[in-house]
Amino acid sequence: MELEEVLRQNAELEDFLQSLVVAHAKALQDQGLADRLDAIRRDISICFNDLTTLNGMLISCDGQIREEIDTLQKCRHKIAKLSRKRRQLLAKKDHWSRNTDIELERNSPVSLAIDASYRSALDQYLKLADGGDDTDSGERQENGSSPDRAWRTLKILQSCHDSVSQSIRQATELLHEFHKDQDFLEREIRTQSARVRRKISAIDDEIYKNSIARRELMSKVGLPLPASKESSTTQRLLHLNLNNDADKELQSEEEHIANHAEEFIEMKIASLQDQLTHKKENSSSLAVDRDLWNDCIECVKKLEDRIKSVLSDDKNLSSATTGQMRPWIEQSLQELTEIVASTDNQILVKLVRDEREVIENAYHEISKRTETNGSASASRNGRSNPPFLVVSKSPPKIAVTDKTAQRSNNDSTPSEGLTFLKDKSKKKE
């Protein structure tokens, strides 16, 4: 049984016992409830016994309080471990997320040579083609050219064309290599970026699991964290969970509570240890109170059985009978007084005093009737030849009978204590 359940049952028992105290007092004063009195007394005994049992369950070596303390200590250790792990994960995520602090080495430029030798041949052609006058180049070539000059010019132009074509092929091949390198770099950028995102997402998953475990432990120790809007699996995998101001404020509050969790658990453990000490101190007193109440019931039952016995032989309560009853009642009153003096439990004190009050009222009634019987006897002894002895008539019925008891009860005289004891004895018969 969990500690909370035991404490709940203990509180319910205490409340029930309080209600029984009220019912017990009413049953003692109201003859209409006399048939319920024994059941109420039994219920009170059960309450005292159950309170003692529950207290024993709480303080035993494997009791609920010790078990709760052990659970709290384990939770404190786990929460501390989760907090350390969480700090490591957050630092790791921050390390994977930032990229502005990284400085790259400056790369040395690499020169790539492309054959451009056609430029010198082209310059020769241009010089040769200019000819040095201002006439049209077509006319100059037509009027001033010779076969050798023409072929030389043509040869130069062919050489330039071949050189340019070769340079273009080199540049084209180099550009192709540049494109290949560019494609490769783009693929690698995508691959490495995806790797970083996967890594951050994996860290987020670990942080999420850490949060769930921490929430469960915090709830277990009685310190629930505020409810937060959980990210979907897709959002966490794609790292698309947007942290708005409300989320940040909630996370800040959660972290603040979690950071003080260990202090809260320490305080709760200290409170439970104080409670354990208090319960230990009450353990013996609860057992004593239970036994004292049983002694009270035994004392009252013993007196009721004795009264039942004498009433079965003398229902009219003669002087001899009342004289026989007085020391029994005195002894019971003394025992109940000792029980009251033996406890500080105010509930038990009231219960025993209520029982004692009824018996004490009966004792006062008997004392008055004994005095009345003594006065009547002295008056009769002053006369000669009492008439009931001469004529063999029944003596006058001075003691409490069913009729006189009923009449006394109706007249609200102090005789209701004895009448109540007598009625209870009749019910037992």
Contacts in CASP RR format, 6 or more apart in sequence:
PFRMAT RR
TARGET T0000
AUTHOR 0000-0000-0000
METHOD contacts of the structure
MODEL  1
MELEEVLRQNAELEDFLQSLVVAHAKALQDQGLADRLDAIRRDISICFND
LTTLNGMLISCDGQIREEIDTLQKCRHKIAKLSRKRRQLLAKKDHWSRNT
DIELERNSPVSLAIDASYRSALDQYLKLADGGDDTDSGERQENGSSPDRA
WRTLKILQSCHDSVSQSIRQATELLHEFHKDQDFLEREIRTQSARVRRKI
SAIDDEIYKNSIARRELMSKVGLPLPASKESSTTQRLLHLNLNNDADKEL
QSEEEHIANHAEEFIEMKIASLQDQLTHKKENSSSLAVDRDLWNDCIECV
KKLEDRIKSVLSDDKNLSSATTGQMRPWIEQSLQELTEIVASTDNQILVK
LVRDEREVIENAYHEISKRTETNGSASASRNGRSNPPFLVVSKSPPKIAV
TDKTAQRSNNDSTPSEGLTFLKDKSKKKE
1 57 0 8 1.000
1 64 0 8 1.000
2 64 0 8 1.000
3 58 0 8 1.000
3 64 0 8 1.000
3 65 0 8 1.000
3 67 0 8 1.000
3 68 0 8 1.000
6 54 0 8 1.000
6 57 0 8 1.000
6 58 0 8 1.000
6 64 0 8 1.000
9 50 0 8 1.000
9 54 0 8 1.000
10 51 0 8 1.000
10 54 0 8 1.000
10 55 0 8 1.000
10 58 0 8 1.000
13 47 0 8 1.000
13 50 0 8 1.000
13 51 0 8 1.000
13 54 0 8 1.000
14 51 0 8 1.000
16 43 0 8 1.000
16 47 0 8 1.000
17 44 0 8 1.000
17 47 0 8 1.000
17 48 0 8 1.000
17 51 0 8 1.000
17 347 0 8 1.000
18 347 0 8 1.000
20 40 0 8 1.000
20 43 0 8 1.000
20 44 0 8 1.000
20 47 0 8 1.000
21 44 0 8 1.000
21 347 0 8 1.000
21 350 0 8 1.000
21 351 0 8 1.000
23 36 0 8 1.000
23 40 0 8 1.000
24 37 0 8 1.000
24 40 0 8 1.000
24 41 0 8 1.000
24 44 0 8 1.000
24 351 0 8 1.000
24 354 0 8 1.000
25 350 0 8 1.000
25 354 0 8 1.000
26 33 0 8 1.000
27 33 0 8 1.000
27 34 0 8 1.000
27 36 0 8 1.000
27 37 0 8 1.000
27 40 0 8 1.000
28 37 0 8 1.000
28 354 0 8 1.000
28 355 0 8 1.000
28 357 0 8 1.000
28 358 0 8 1.000
28 420 0 8 1.000
29 358 0 8 1.000
31 409 0 8 1.000
31 419 0 8 1.000
31 420 0 8 1.000
31 423 0 8 1.000
34 420 0 8 1.000
34 423 0 8 1.000
34 424 0 8 1.000
34 427 0 8 1.000
35 427 0 8 1.000
37 424 0 8 1.000
41 297 0 8 1.000
44 293 0 8 1.000
44 351 0 8 1.000
45 290 0 8 1.000
45 293 0 8 1.000
45 294 0 8 1.000
45 297 0 8 1.000
48 286 0 8 1.000
48 289 0 8 1.000
48 290 0 8 1.000
48 293 0 8 1.000
49 290 0 8 1.000
51 286 0 8 1.000
51 290 0 8 1.000
52 283 0 8 1.000
52 286 0 8 1.000
52 287 0 8 1.000
52 290 0 8 1.000
55 279 0 8 1.000
55 282 0 8 1.000
55 283 0 8 1.000
55 286 0 8 1.000
56 63 0 8 1.000
56 279 0 8 1.000
56 283 0 8 1.000
57 63 0 8 1.000
57 64 0 8 1.000
58 64 0 8 1.000
58 65 0 8 1.000
58 276 0 8 1.000
58 279 0 8 1.000
59 65 0 8 1.000
59 66 0 8 1.000
59 276 0 8 1.000
59 279 0 8 1.000
59 280 0 8 1.000
59 283 0 8 1.000
60 66 0 8 1.000
65 272 0 8 1.000
65 275 0 8 1.000
65 276 0 8 1.000
65 279 0 8 1.000
66 276 0 8 1.000
68 272 0 8 1.000
69 269 0 8 1.000
69 272 0 8 1.000
69 273 0 8 1.000
69 276 0 8 1.000
71 220 0 8 1.000
72 221 0 8 1.000
72 265 0 8 1.000
72 268 0 8 1.000
72 269 0 8 1.000
72 272 0 8 1.000
73 265 0 8 1.000
73 269 0 8 1.000
75 217 0 8 1.000
75 220 0 8 1.000
75 221 0 8 1.000
75 265 0 8 1.000
76 221 0 8 1.000
76 261 0 8 1.000
76 262 0 8 1.000
76 265 0 8 1.000
76 266 0 8 1.000
76 269 0 8 1.000
78 213 0 8 1.000
78 217 0 8 1.000
79 214 0 8 1.000
79 217 0 8 1.000
79 218 0 8 1.000
79 221 0 8 1.000
79 258 0 8 1.000
79 261 0 8 1.000
79 262 0 8 1.000
79 265 0 8 1.000
80 262 0 8 1.000
82 210 0 8 1.000
82 213 0 8 1.000
82 214 0 8 1.000
82 217 0 8 1.000
83 214 0 8 1.000
83 258 0 8 1.000
83 259 0 8 1.000
85 210 0 8 1.000
86 207 0 8 1.000
86 210 0 8 1.000
86 211 0 8 1.000
86 214 0 8 1.000
89 203 0 8 1.000
89 206 0 8 1.000
89 207 0 8 1.000
89 210 0 8 1.000
90 207 0 8 1.000
92 203 0 8 1.000
93 200 0 8 1.000
93 203 0 8 1.000
93 204 0 8 1.000
93 207 0 8 1.000
96 196 0 8 1.000
96 199 0 8 1.000
96 200 0 8 1.000
96 203 0 8 1.000
97 200 0 8 1.000
112 174 0 8 1.000
114 167 0 8 1.000
114 170 0 8 1.000
114 171 0 8 1.000
114 174 0 8 1.000
115 163 0 8 1.000
115 166 0 8 1.000
115 167 0 8 1.000
115 170 0 8 1.000
116 163 0 8 1.000
116 167 0 8 1.000
117 163 0 8 1.000
118 159 0 8 1.000
118 160 0 8 1.000
118 161 0 8 1.000
118 162 0 8 1.000
118 163 0 8 1.000
118 164 0 8 1.000
118 167 0 8 1.000
121 156 0 8 1.000
121 159 0 8 1.000
121 160 0 8 1.000
121 163 0 8 1.000
122 156 0 8 1.000
122 160 0 8 1.000
124 156 0 8 1.000
125 153 0 8 1.000
125 156 0 8 1.000
125 157 0 8 1.000
125 160 0 8 1.000
128 149 0 8 1.000
128 152 0 8 1.000
128 153 0 8 1.000
128 156 0 8 1.000
129 137 0 8 1.000
129 141 0 8 1.000
129 153 0 8 1.000
131 140 0 8 1.000
133 140 0 8 1.000
141 150 0 8 1.000
197 238 0 8 1.000
197 239 0 8 1.000
200 239 0 8 1.000
201 236 0 8 1.000
201 237 0 8 1.000
201 238 0 8 1.000
201 239 0 8 1.000
204 236 0 8 1.000
204 239 0 8 1.000
204 241 0 8 1.000
205 236 0 8 1.000
208 231 0 8 1.000
208 236 0 8 1.000
214 225 0 8 1.000
214 258 0 8 1.000
215 224 0 8 1.000
215 225 0 8 1.000
218 224 0 8 1.000
218 225 0 8 1.000
218 257 0 8 1.000
218 258 0 8 1.000
218 261 0 8 1.000
219 225 0 8 1.000
221 261 0 8 1.000
221 264 0 8 1.000
221 265 0 8 1.000
221 268 0 8 1.000
222 268 0 8 1.000
223 257 0 8 1.000
223 261 0 8 1.000
223 264 0 8 1.000
223 265 0 8 1.000
225 254 0 8 1.000
225 257 0 8 1.000
225 258 0 8 1.000
226 250 0 8 1.000
226 253 0 8 1.000
226 254 0 8 1.000
226 257 0 8 1.000
228 247 0 8 1.000
228 250 0 8 1.000
228 251 0 8 1.000
228 254 0 8 1.000
229 247 0 8 1.000
231 241 0 8 1.000
234 240 0 8 1.000
235 241 0 8 1.000
243 251 0 8 1.000
285 343 0 8 1.000
285 344 0 8 1.000
285 345 0 8 1.000
288 342 0 8 1.000
288 343 0 8 1.000
289 343 0 8 1.000
289 345 0 8 1.000
289 348 0 8 1.000
292 339 0 8 1.000
292 342 0 8 1.000
292 343 0 8 1.000
292 348 0 8 1.000
292 352 0 8 1.000
293 348 0 8 1.000
293 351 0 8 1.000
293 352 0 8 1.000
295 335 0 8 1.000
295 339 0 8 1.000
296 336 0 8 1.000
296 339 0 8 1.000
296 351 0 8 1.000
296 352 0 8 1.000
296 355 0 8 1.000
299 332 0 8 1.000
299 335 0 8 1.000
299 336 0 8 1.000
299 339 0 8 1.000
300 332 0 8 1.000
300 355 0 8 1.000
300 359 0 8 1.000
302 332 0 8 1.000
303 328 0 8 1.000
303 329 0 8 1.000
303 332 0 8 1.000
303 359 0 8 1.000
303 421 0 8 1.000
304 421 0 8 1.000
304 424 0 8 1.000
304 425 0 8 1.000
304 428 0 8 1.000
306 325 0 8 1.000
306 328 0 8 1.000
307 325 0 8 1.000
307 328 0 8 1.000
307 421 0 8 1.000
307 422 0 8 1.000
307 425 0 8 1.000
308 425 0 8 1.000
308 428 0 8 1.000
308 429 0 8 1.000
310 321 0 8 1.000
310 324 0 8 1.000
310 325 0 8 1.000
311 317 0 8 1.000
311 422 0 8 1.000
311 425 0 8 1.000
311 426 0 8 1.000
312 429 0 8 1.000
313 321 0 8 1.000
314 320 0 8 1.000
314 321 0 8 1.000
315 401 0 8 1.000
315 402 0 8 1.000
316 397 0 8 1.000
316 399 0 8 1.000
316 400 0 8 1.000
316 401 0 8 1.000
317 369 0 8 1.000
317 399 0 8 1.000
317 400 0 8 1.000
317 401 0 8 1.000
317 422 0 8 1.000
318 373 0 8 1.000
318 399 0 8 1.000
319 370 0 8 1.000
319 373 0 8 1.000
319 374 0 8 1.000
319 377 0 8 1.000
319 399 0 8 1.000
321 399 0 8 1.000
322 366 0 8 1.000
322 369 0 8 1.000
322 370 0 8 1.000
322 373 0 8 1.000
322 399 0 8 1.000
323 366 0 8 1.000
323 370 0 8 1.000
325 366 0 8 1.000
326 363 0 8 1.000
326 366 0 8 1.000
326 367 0 8 1.000
326 370 0 8 1.000
329 359 0 8 1.000
329 362 0 8 1.000
329 363 0 8 1.000
329 366 0 8 1.000
330 363 0 8 1.000
332 359 0 8 1.000
333 356 0 8 1.000
333 359 0 8 1.000
333 360 0 8 1.000
333 363 0 8 1.000
336 352 0 8 1.000
336 353 0 8 1.000
336 355 0 8 1.000
336 356 0 8 1.000
336 359 0 8 1.000
337 356 0 8 1.000
339 352 0 8 1.000
340 349 0 8 1.000
340 352 0 8 1.000
340 353 0 8 1.000
340 356 0 8 1.000
343 349 0 8 1.000
358 417 0 8 1.000
358 420 0 8 1.000
358 421 0 8 1.000
359 417 0 8 1.000
359 421 0 8 1.000
361 414 0 8 1.000
361 416 0 8 1.000
361 417 0 8 1.000
361 418 0 8 1.000
362 417 0 8 1.000
362 418 0 8 1.000
362 420 0 8 1.000
362 421 0 8 1.000
364 414 0 8 1.000
365 400 0 8 1.000
365 414 0 8 1.000
365 415 0 8 1.000
365 417 0 8 1.000
365 418 0 8 1.000
365 419 0 8 1.000
366 418 0 8 1.000
368 414 0 8 1.000
369 398 0 8 1.000
369 399 0 8 1.000
369 400 0 8 1.000
372 398 0 8 1.000
373 398 0 8 1.000
373 399 0 8 1.000
376 396 0 8 1.000
376 398 0 8 1.000
380 386 0 8 1.000
387 393 0 8 1.000
388 394 0 8 1.000
388 395 0 8 1.000
388 396 0 8 1.000
397 404 0 8 1.000
400 408 0 8 1.000
400 415 0 8 1.000
400 418 0 8 1.000
400 419 0 8 1.000
400 422 0 8 1.000
405 415 0 8 1.000
405 418 0 8 1.000
405 419 0 8 1.000
405 422 0 8 1.000
405 423 0 8 1.000
406 419 0 8 1.000
408 415 0 8 1.000
408 416 0 8 1.000
408 419 0 8 1.000
409 415 0 8 1.000
409 416 0 8 1.000
409 419 0 8 1.000
END
